[in-house]
Structures are given as C-alpha cells and as structure tokens.
Amino acid sequence: MEYQYPFYESGVELPEGMSLDDYRHEYYKNNRSTGLVVEYTSEGGTDGTQPTFDGDPLIVGHYVRIGNAVHFNITVDFDNITSFGTGEYYLTLPFPARFEYAFREGQLHDDSAGVSYHMTGEVHADSDVLQLFSSDKVASGVQDAEFTSSSPVTLTVNDSFHISGTYIAAVGA
C-alpha cells in the first residue's frame, strides 16, 4: 500500500505488515523529529568550589529537538542552596553542540532588590558544558563577565535565573 507522507515528494512504500501509524512512530523515534517538549536533568556547578544544597539542586531543563536542531530552556532556583560555592557557574545542555554558540536569552532575577540582569551562555563545539556570563557595563560599552556568586550581584536564596537558546546538536548526538 502506498501513502503520501508529508515529508516526501513521492509516496512511501510501507514494509509488509506495518501500519501507517507504526511507520510514523518509527520515523519520528528514529529521526528525533517529534517536536515534543522533553524534560531532562541539567547538571550544574562551578569551575571552583562546588555549591551545596539541602536536597537535590532545583535545576529544571527542557528541550525540543527537531532533527539536529535543539531548543533548550533551563531554570535554576536557589531556594534550597546552602552554599553558593566559588568560581564561574556552568550548566549542561541536553546534547553536545556541533558548533560554538553564544546564547543571549537569559535573565537573573534578584528578587530581594526587584532587579533583573541579562545572562549569557557560551558552549564550545563538541561540548555540552554551557559557561555562564552576565553583562557588565564598562566605559566603552557592554562586555560579558563571569557569572559567579558575587557577580553581577551577591546571590541569595531568593534569586533565580533561566536561560534558553537554539543550536545544532553534534554529529551522532
């Protein structure tokens, strides 16, 4: 039996005994083209002394993958942090990146002061480690500064941040 499948110019011959629904399921599963929102565990830490928590860290990651294009969103809440650690913060993406990317879609919420700060993340090719930065105004313009427990502001348990972006996953990821 031949069906016109939406991704092809010509019909698709189904394997013997396979229904169109089974074919679609296998196609989407094998090509990761579902476009469904998937929750994943993003790891986080610093390049210095690691932060500590009362329970599991409150880091929630979601992604949508269509082919090799990945859109991610990660939210971090500091409600249960007991020590912020030292050094520059990082998170992990759901898949390694094929190319180097800078993501500018992040925001730190300093809830005690009612102020928000711009956040940036950078990942190197073939890595899933997202290094975090904040924007810092200098005399000549704006530059990225390492995001630490004291920059751009001294963090408290009332604060939180989120970052998102879109990238191409590395080959084989």
Phi, psi and chi 1 to 4 in degrees:
 res  aa     phi    psi   chi1   chi2   chi3   chi4
   1 MET       -  135.9 -179.2 -179.5  -67.3      -
   2 GLU  -110.6  133.8 -170.9  173.1  -56.5      -
   3 TYR  -122.0  148.3  -70.2   92.5      -      -
   4 GLN   -87.1  108.6  179.8   66.8   35.3      -
   5 TYR   -91.5  138.7 -160.6   65.3      -      -
   6 PRO   -59.2  -22.8    0.5   -3.1      -      -
   7 PHE   -92.0   -0.8  -60.9  117.9      -      -
   8 TYR  -122.1  149.2  -65.2   96.0      -      -
   9 GLU   -76.4  -30.0  -67.6  179.5   16.8      -
  10 SER  -115.3  172.2   62.0      -      -      -
  11 GLY   -68.2  166.5      -      -      -      -
  12 VAL  -117.7  127.2  173.0      -      -      -
  13 GLU   -84.7  119.7 -172.7   68.9   32.3      -
  14 LEU   -78.2  142.9  -65.3  175.6      -      -
  15 PRO   -61.4  151.2  -22.6   32.5      -      -
  16 GLU   -52.8  126.8 -176.6   71.5   29.1      -
  17 GLY    82.2    1.6      -      -      -      -
  18 MET  -100.4  129.3 -178.3  177.7  -89.2      -
  19 SER   -79.9  163.7   71.4      -      -      -
  20 LEU   -60.9  -39.6 -179.1   57.9      -      -
  21 ASP   -62.5  -42.5  -73.8  -19.5      -      -
  22 ASP   -62.8  -41.4  -70.5  -17.5      -      -
  23 TYR   -61.4  -47.2  176.8   80.6      -      -
  24 ARG   -59.9  -44.2  -73.2  179.2  177.0  151.5
  25 HIS   -58.8  -47.7  172.8   75.7      -      -
  26 GLU   -64.9  -41.0  -72.9  -60.7  -48.8      -
  27 TYR   -60.0  -50.1  178.3   85.3      -      -
  28 TYR   -65.6  -41.8  -74.8  126.8      -      -
  29 LYS   -63.1  -45.5 -178.8  179.1   81.3  171.8
  30 ASN   -75.0  -24.4  -67.4  -26.9      -      -
  31 ASN  -104.6    0.4  -70.1  -72.7      -      -
  32 ARG    49.9   38.3  -65.1 -175.7 -177.1  164.0
  33 SER  -105.0   31.5  -63.4      -      -      -
  34 THR   -74.7  -31.7   60.3      -      -      -
  35 GLY    70.5   14.6      -      -      -      -
  36 LEU   -85.8  147.6  -60.8  174.8      -      -
  37 VAL   -77.1  125.1  176.3      -      -      -
  38 VAL  -119.6  132.5  177.5      -      -      -
  39 GLU   -87.1  141.0 -174.2  171.2  -39.7      -
  40 TYR  -140.8  164.3   79.5  101.5      -      -
  41 THR   -92.0  110.3  -58.1      -      -      -
  42 SER   -89.6  127.0  176.5      -      -      -
  43 GLU   -80.7  153.7  -58.3  -64.8  -36.7      -
  44 GLY  -147.7  159.1      -      -      -      -
  45 GLY   176.0 -158.6      -      -      -      -
  46 THR  -132.8  169.0   71.3      -      -      -
  47 ASP   -88.7   11.7   61.6    2.7      -      -
  48 GLY  -127.1 -133.4      -      -      -      -
  49 THR   -70.5  128.7  -55.4      -      -      -
  50 GLN   -72.6  144.6  -64.0  -56.1  -54.6      -
  51 PRO   -67.9  157.6    9.7  -10.9      -      -
  52 THR  -123.2  154.0   56.3      -      -      -
  53 PHE  -134.6  155.1  -59.1   86.1      -      -
  54 ASP   -91.4   87.5 -177.9   13.9      -      -
  55 GLY   102.2 -164.9      -      -      -      -
  56 ASP   -72.6  146.0  -70.0  -27.5      -      -
  57 PRO   -58.9  145.3  -19.0   28.2      -      -
  58 LEU   -91.6   69.5  -59.1  176.0      -      -
  59 ILE  -116.5  119.7  -57.3  172.2      -      -
  60 VAL  -121.5  123.2  178.8      -      -      -
  61 GLY  -115.0  144.4      -      -      -      -
  62 HIS  -135.1  150.3  -67.6   91.9      -      -
  63 TYR  -148.0  159.0   70.7   88.2      -      -
  64 VAL  -125.7  128.7  174.0      -      -      -
  65 ARG  -121.3  127.0 -178.3  168.3  178.3  162.5
  66 ILE  -126.5  108.1  -60.2  175.4      -      -
  67 GLY    64.0 -125.5      -      -      -      -
  68 ASN   -98.5   -1.1  -76.0  -29.2      -      -
  69 ALA   -82.1  128.6      -      -      -      -
  70 VAL  -125.2  127.8  179.7      -      -      -
  71 HIS  -111.1  129.6 -178.8   79.8      -      -
  72 PHE  -123.7  158.0   72.5   93.1      -      -
  73 ASN  -144.7  127.4 -179.3  -84.6      -      -
  74 ILE  -125.4  131.7  -54.5  169.6      -      -
  75 THR  -118.7  133.8  -58.7      -      -      -
  76 VAL  -124.0  125.2  178.4      -      -      -
  77 ASP  -115.2  131.9 -168.9  -26.0      -      -
  78 PHE   -94.0   14.0  -64.9  126.3      -      -
  79 ASP   -51.5  -38.3  -78.8   -5.4      -      -
  80 ASN  -109.9   19.8   71.6  -18.4      -      -
  81 ILE   -79.9  137.5 -163.2  164.5      -      -
  82 THR  -107.9  -22.7   56.7      -      -      -
  83 SER  -149.0  132.4  168.3      -      -      -
  84 PHE   -81.4   -6.7  -75.5   92.5      -      -
  85 GLY    70.3 -172.8      -      -      -      -
  86 THR  -132.0  152.8   61.1      -      -      -
  87 GLY   101.8 -179.3      -      -      -      -
  88 GLU   -79.1  135.6 -179.3 -177.5    8.6      -
  89 TYR   -79.0  152.6  -70.8  113.4      -      -
  90 TYR  -143.7  160.6   69.6   86.0      -      -
  91 LEU  -132.6  169.5  -64.8  167.0      -      -
  92 THR  -113.7  141.8   57.4      -      -      -
  93 LEU   -83.8  164.0  -63.7  172.0      -      -
  94 PRO   -68.0  -27.5   18.8  -27.4      -      -
  95 PHE  -142.9  150.2  -54.6   97.8      -      -
  96 PRO   -60.7  148.9  -19.2   29.4      -      -
  97 ALA   -87.2  143.3      -      -      -      -
  98 ARG   -74.5  -35.2 -177.0  168.7 -177.1 -179.1
  99 PHE  -125.0  171.1  -52.4  105.4      -      -
 100 GLU   -77.8  136.5 -176.2  172.9  -27.7      -
 101 TYR  -135.8  151.2  -71.0   92.2      -      -
 102 ALA  -121.5  126.6      -      -      -      -
 103 PHE  -107.3  127.1  -54.9  103.2      -      -
 104 ARG  -109.2   14.9  -57.0  -82.5 -177.7 -171.3
 105 GLU  -102.0   53.7  -58.5  172.8   34.1      -
 106 GLY  -129.4  158.2      -      -      -      -
 107 GLN  -150.6  131.0 -164.0  165.3   32.4      -
 108 LEU   -97.2  129.0  168.1   65.6      -      -
 109 HIS  -104.7  107.9  -58.6  -76.9      -      -
 110 ASP   -87.6   85.9  179.5    2.9      -      -
 111 ASP   -64.5  -33.4  -72.7  -16.5      -      -
 112 SER   -66.2  -32.0   59.3      -      -      -
 113 ALA   -99.3   -9.3      -      -      -      -
 114 GLY    68.0   31.9      -      -      -      -
 115 VAL  -123.1  145.7  176.6      -      -      -
 116 SER  -118.6  148.5  -66.0      -      -      -
 117 TYR  -123.9  145.2  -62.6   88.2      -      -
 118 HIS   -70.8  136.0 -177.8  -98.2      -      -
 119 MET  -118.7  147.0  -62.8  -74.0  -57.9      -
 120 THR  -130.8  147.6  -62.7      -      -      -
 121 GLY  -127.7  145.7      -      -      -      -
 122 GLU  -131.8  133.8 -175.6  176.0  -40.5      -
 123 VAL  -125.5  141.9   62.7      -      -      -
 124 HIS   -91.1  158.1  -64.7  -73.9      -      -
 125 ALA   -57.1  141.1      -      -      -      -
 126 ASP    63.2   26.4  -62.8  -44.6      -      -
 127 SER  -130.4  155.0  174.6      -      -      -
 128 ASP  -113.6    8.3   67.0  -11.3      -      -
 129 VAL   -88.0  119.1  176.2      -      -      -
 130 LEU  -101.0  104.9 -176.7   66.1      -      -
 131 GLN   -77.4  138.3  -62.9  168.6  -68.1      -
 132 LEU  -107.0  140.9  -61.3  173.2      -      -
 133 PHE  -135.9  160.6  -60.5   87.5      -      -
 134 SER  -122.0  161.8   63.4      -      -      -
 135 SER   -84.7  137.5  -66.1      -      -      -
 136 ASP  -128.0  123.4 -170.9   19.2      -      -
 137 LYS   -82.6  127.8 -175.1  176.5  178.6 -174.5
 138 VAL  -124.3  172.1  -66.0      -      -      -
 139 ALA   -55.2  -36.3      -      -      -      -
 140 SER   -91.9   -1.6   60.5      -      -      -
 141 GLY   148.4 -147.5      -      -      -      -
 142 VAL  -117.3  137.0  177.3      -      -      -
 143 GLN  -134.5  163.6   64.6 -175.0   21.6      -
 144 ASP   -83.0  137.1  -68.9  -23.2      -      -
 145 ALA  -123.4  146.4      -      -      -      -
 146 GLU   -55.0  135.9  -68.0 -177.4   -9.5      -
 147 PHE   -86.6  114.0  175.7   44.3      -      -
 148 THR  -129.5 -179.0   68.0      -      -      -
 149 SER   -66.7  -14.4   62.6      -      -      -
 150 SER  -122.9    6.5   59.7      -      -      -
 151 SER  -141.6  122.1  175.3      -      -      -
 152 PRO   -87.0   -7.6   33.3  -36.8      -      -
 153 VAL  -150.1  156.3   64.8      -      -      -
 154 THR   -71.6  119.0  -59.5      -      -      -
 155 LEU   -72.7  148.7  -62.8  173.9      -      -
 156 THR  -131.0  170.8   70.4      -      -      -
 157 VAL   -65.9  -15.0  -64.3      -      -      -
 158 ASN   -81.5  -10.8  -63.6  -39.5      -      -
 159 ASP   -87.5  162.5  -59.5  -28.2      -      -
 160 SER  -157.0  165.8   63.2      -      -      -
 161 PHE  -151.5  163.0   73.7   90.8      -      -
 162 HIS  -143.7  153.3   56.6   88.0      -      -
 163 ILE  -147.6  146.3 -170.6  163.6      -      -
 164 SER  -147.2  166.9   60.6      -      -      -
 165 GLY   176.5  176.8      -      -      -      -
 166 THR  -128.7  137.4  -57.3      -      -      -
 167 TYR  -151.5  171.4   67.0  100.5      -      -
 168 ILE   -99.8  126.5  -57.2  -62.0      -      -
 169 ALA   -70.1  149.8      -      -      -      -
 170 ALA   -62.6  154.5      -      -      -      -
 171 VAL   -58.8  131.2  174.4      -      -      -
 172 GLY    85.2   -4.9      -      -      -      -
 173 ALA   -82.1      -      -      -      -      -
